[in-house]
Amino acid sequence: MSSKTTQDRKLAESVKTSKAPAIARAAAILRLLGKSDSSLGLQTIANTLNLVPSTCLHVLRALVVEELVSFDPDTKRYALEAGVLTLARHWLRRNQFTDLAQPFLERISQQFGVTMLGVHIVGLEHIVVVATSQANGNSFQISAQVGSRFPALISATGRCIAAFGNHSEEEIETRFHTLRWDDAPAFDEWKSQVEQTREQGFAIDSGNYISGVTVLAAPVWKSRDKLSHALVAIGIGSAIQREGLPELQSAMAAAGRALSNQLSGDDV
């Protein structure tokens, strides 16, 4: 089953199980349109999200009125409208992390030749990319633009969330078994890596998530009791070894601590 099909099924399931179905339908439609490379017709949207076409049409019309979705009368297709940018701009304006993280991302990406991400953690649901930096001349690219969403417990970031997020082991294990990896670790092995993350202050994924790719993550706290973000470094495993894995680990851990201090107001 493709990643796209899995994501679409999760969108449909979130609508089905929501305690606020009207809001869930609107959110699911916006997410579906947001990740589509082209505009979509009513039937495609309704079928993908398992919605009754008349209900889907009602929601789409409301979103058009609110200028969050556009409708092309010639093609009878829907797409995101510029109104969503207003919401995003307001969020980015008050999101202190993005501005503070960018210098760290750029410095580390250029020094070690890696792709750097700043991600916002939404509990055990998912993480959202809110800042990026690509090393000059780096031929390796991962599809992780601002706004990209990933399962919370996947890869190195997931180990940080499990180590520092104050979630129950039962809930973590349940979600762990839904993850898709290139080379999935056994849960007991992964738990040992989570414990190691807790001890050393950063996490590493050596080819589990994407074969041949090393991912490092450093936790970032907005307050002392809330893990809110993470810094993520991504690169070809052999290239990272050449550039200096221990040095990158130290740089990531130091950046995570410094950024946490800035966000929490402890930075002098």
C-alpha positions as CSV (number, residue, x, y, z in Angstrom):
1,M,0.0,0.0,0.0
2,S,1.4,3.4,-1.0
3,S,2.2,6.2,1.5
4,K,-0.4,8.4,-0.2
5,T,-3.2,5.7,0.2
6,T,-2.3,5.3,3.8
7,Q,-2.5,9.0,4.5
8,D,-5.9,9.2,2.7
9,R,-7.2,6.3,4.8
10,K,-6.1,8.1,7.9
11,L,-7.8,11.3,6.9
12,A,-11.1,9.3,6.3
13,E,-10.7,7.5,9.6
14,S,-10.2,10.8,11.5
15,V,-13.5,12.1,10.1
16,K,-15.3,8.9,11.0
17,T,-14.1,8.8,14.6
18,S,-14.3,12.6,15.3
19,K,-16.5,13.9,18.1
20,A,-16.9,17.1,16.0
21,P,-17.6,15.7,12.5
22,A,-18.4,19.0,10.8
23,I,-15.0,20.4,11.8
24,A,-13.3,17.1,11.0
25,R,-14.8,17.0,7.5
26,A,-13.6,20.6,6.8
27,A,-10.2,19.9,8.1
28,A,-9.9,16.6,6.2
29,I,-10.9,18.4,2.9
30,L,-8.4,21.1,3.5
31,R,-5.6,18.6,4.2
32,L,-6.5,16.6,1.1
33,L,-6.5,19.6,-1.1
34,G,-3.3,20.8,0.5
35,K,-1.3,17.7,-0.4
36,S,-2.8,17.3,-3.9
37,D,-0.7,18.4,-6.8
38,S,-3.8,19.4,-8.7
39,S,-7.3,20.5,-8.1
40,L,-9.9,17.9,-7.3
41,G,-13.5,17.2,-8.2
42,L,-16.3,16.6,-5.8
43,Q,-16.6,12.9,-6.5
44,T,-12.8,12.4,-5.9
45,I,-12.9,14.3,-2.6
46,A,-16.0,12.5,-1.4
47,N,-14.7,9.0,-2.4
48,T,-11.3,9.6,-0.9
49,L,-12.7,10.7,2.5
50,N,-15.7,8.3,2.5
51,L,-18.1,11.2,2.6
52,V,-21.6,11.4,1.2
53,P,-21.3,13.6,-1.9
54,S,-24.1,15.9,-0.8
55,T,-22.5,16.4,2.6
56,C,-19.1,16.9,1.0
57,L,-20.6,19.5,-1.3
58,H,-22.1,21.4,1.6
59,V,-18.7,21.6,3.4
60,L,-16.9,22.6,0.2
61,R,-19.4,25.4,-0.4
62,A,-18.9,26.7,3.1
63,L,-15.1,26.6,2.7
64,V,-15.5,28.5,-0.6
65,V,-17.5,31.2,1.1
66,E,-14.8,31.5,3.8
67,E,-12.2,31.9,1.0
68,L,-10.3,28.8,2.2
69,V,-11.1,26.9,-1.0
70,S,-11.6,28.0,-4.6
71,F,-14.0,26.5,-7.1
72,D,-13.4,26.6,-10.9
73,P,-16.8,26.6,-12.6
74,D,-15.2,25.5,-15.9
75,T,-13.5,22.3,-14.6
76,K,-15.8,21.8,-11.6
77,R,-12.8,21.3,-9.4
78,Y,-11.7,22.6,-6.0
79,A,-8.3,23.8,-4.7
80,L,-7.0,25.6,-1.7
81,E,-7.6,29.4,-1.8
82,A,-5.3,32.2,-0.6
83,G,-7.3,32.5,2.6
84,V,-5.3,29.7,4.1
85,L,-2.2,31.9,3.9
86,T,-3.8,34.4,6.2
87,L,-4.2,31.7,8.9
88,A,-0.7,30.4,8.3
89,R,0.8,33.9,8.4
90,H,-0.9,34.6,11.8
91,W,0.5,31.4,13.1
92,L,4.0,32.0,11.9
93,R,4.0,35.5,13.2
94,R,3.4,34.3,16.8
95,N,5.5,31.2,16.4
96,Q,8.8,32.3,18.0
97,F,10.5,29.0,17.4
98,T,10.7,29.4,13.6
99,D,12.7,32.7,13.8
100,L,14.9,31.5,16.6
101,A,15.6,28.1,15.0
102,Q,16.6,29.3,11.6
103,P,20.2,30.4,12.4
104,F,20.9,27.1,14.1
105,L,19.5,25.2,11.1
106,E,21.5,27.1,8.6
107,R,24.8,26.9,10.6
108,I,24.6,23.2,11.1
109,S,23.4,22.4,7.6
110,Q,26.3,24.3,6.0
111,Q,28.9,23.0,8.5
112,F,28.0,19.3,8.1
113,G,26.4,19.2,4.6
114,V,23.0,17.9,5.9
115,T,19.4,18.8,5.4
116,M,18.1,20.5,8.6
117,L,14.5,20.7,9.8
118,G,12.7,22.4,12.6
119,V,9.6,20.5,13.6
120,H,6.6,21.3,15.8
121,I,5.4,18.4,17.9
122,V,1.7,17.7,18.2
123,G,1.5,15.2,21.0
124,L,1.6,11.6,19.8
125,E,-0.3,12.5,16.6
126,H,2.2,13.9,14.3
127,I,5.1,16.4,13.8
128,V,4.9,19.3,11.4
129,V,7.9,20.9,9.6
130,V,8.0,24.6,10.3
131,A,11.5,25.5,9.2
132,T,14.1,24.1,6.9
133,S,17.7,24.6,5.7
134,Q,19.5,22.8,2.8
135,A,23.3,22.8,2.6
136,N,24.8,24.4,-0.5
137,G,25.7,21.8,-3.1
138,N,24.0,19.0,-1.2
139,S,22.6,16.6,-3.9
140,F,20.6,14.7,-1.3
141,Q,17.1,16.0,-0.8
142,I,14.2,14.7,1.3
143,S,10.6,15.8,0.6
144,A,10.1,17.8,3.7
145,Q,8.8,21.3,2.9
146,V,7.4,23.6,5.5
147,G,4.0,22.2,6.3
148,S,4.9,18.5,5.7
149,R,3.5,16.2,8.4
150,F,5.0,12.9,9.7
151,P,3.9,10.4,12.3
152,A,5.1,11.6,15.7
153,L,7.0,8.5,16.7
154,I,8.8,7.9,13.4
155,S,12.6,8.0,13.1
156,A,14.9,10.0,15.4
157,T,12.3,12.6,16.4
158,G,10.0,9.8,17.5
159,R,12.7,8.5,19.9
160,C,12.9,12.0,21.4
161,I,9.2,12.2,21.8
162,A,9.1,8.8,23.5
163,A,12.0,9.7,25.7
164,F,10.9,13.2,26.8
165,G,7.2,13.5,26.1
166,N,5.7,12.0,29.3
167,H,3.5,9.5,27.4
168,S,2.5,6.1,28.7
169,E,4.4,3.1,27.4
170,E,1.1,1.4,26.5
171,E,0.1,4.3,24.3
172,I,3.6,4.6,22.8
173,E,3.7,0.9,21.9
174,T,0.2,1.0,20.3
175,R,1.3,3.8,18.0
176,F,4.7,2.3,17.4
177,H,3.2,-0.8,15.7
178,T,1.4,1.4,13.2
179,L,4.6,3.0,11.9
180,R,6.1,2.3,8.5
181,W,9.9,1.9,8.2
182,D,12.3,0.7,5.6
183,D,14.0,-1.4,8.2
184,A,11.7,-1.5,11.3
185,P,13.4,-2.1,14.6
186,A,11.9,-4.5,17.1
187,F,10.0,-2.7,19.8
188,D,12.4,-3.8,22.6
189,E,15.4,-2.6,20.6
190,W,13.6,0.7,19.9
191,K,12.9,1.1,23.7
192,S,16.6,0.6,24.4
193,Q,17.3,3.4,21.9
194,V,14.7,5.6,23.5
195,E,16.5,5.1,26.9
196,Q,19.8,5.9,25.3
197,T,18.2,9.1,23.9
198,R,17.1,10.0,27.4
199,E,20.6,9.6,28.7
200,Q,22.5,11.4,25.9
201,G,20.1,14.2,25.1
202,F,19.6,13.4,21.4
203,A,18.4,10.6,19.2
204,I,19.8,8.9,16.1
205,D,18.2,6.7,13.4
206,S,20.7,4.8,11.3
207,G,18.9,3.6,8.3
208,N,15.7,2.4,10.1
209,Y,13.4,5.0,8.7
210,I,15.0,5.4,5.3
211,S,17.6,2.8,4.1
212,G,21.1,4.3,3.9
213,V,20.0,7.6,5.6
214,T,21.0,8.8,9.0
215,V,18.7,11.0,11.0
216,L,19.5,12.9,14.2
217,A,17.1,14.8,16.4
218,A,17.6,17.1,19.4
219,P,14.6,17.9,21.6
220,V,13.6,21.5,22.2
221,W,11.4,22.7,25.1
222,K,9.2,25.8,25.1
223,S,8.8,25.4,28.8
224,R,10.6,23.1,31.3
225,D,7.7,20.6,31.4
226,K,6.6,20.6,27.7
227,L,8.5,19.1,24.8
228,S,7.3,21.3,21.9
229,H,9.8,21.1,19.0
230,A,12.8,19.3,17.7
231,L,15.8,20.0,15.5
232,V,16.4,17.3,12.9
233,A,19.5,16.6,10.7
234,I,19.2,14.3,7.7
235,G,21.9,13.0,5.4
236,I,23.4,10.0,3.7
237,G,24.9,7.8,6.4
238,S,28.3,7.5,4.8
239,A,28.5,11.2,4.2
240,I,27.7,12.0,7.8
241,Q,30.4,9.7,9.0
242,R,32.9,11.4,6.7
243,E,31.9,14.9,7.9
244,G,32.1,13.8,11.6
245,L,29.2,12.1,13.3
246,P,30.3,12.8,16.9
247,E,30.8,16.5,16.1
248,L,27.3,16.6,14.5
249,Q,25.8,15.0,17.6
250,S,27.5,17.5,19.8
251,A,26.3,20.4,17.6
252,M,22.7,19.1,17.6
253,A,22.6,18.6,21.4
254,A,24.1,22.1,22.0
255,A,21.7,23.7,19.6
256,G,18.7,22.0,21.2
257,R,19.8,23.3,24.7
258,A,20.5,26.8,23.5
259,L,17.2,27.1,21.6
260,S,15.3,25.6,24.6
261,N,16.8,28.3,26.8
262,Q,15.8,31.0,24.4
263,L,12.2,29.8,24.1
264,S,11.8,29.4,27.8
265,G,13.3,32.8,28.6
266,D,16.3,31.3,30.4
267,D,18.7,32.7,27.9
268,V,20.6,35.7,29.3
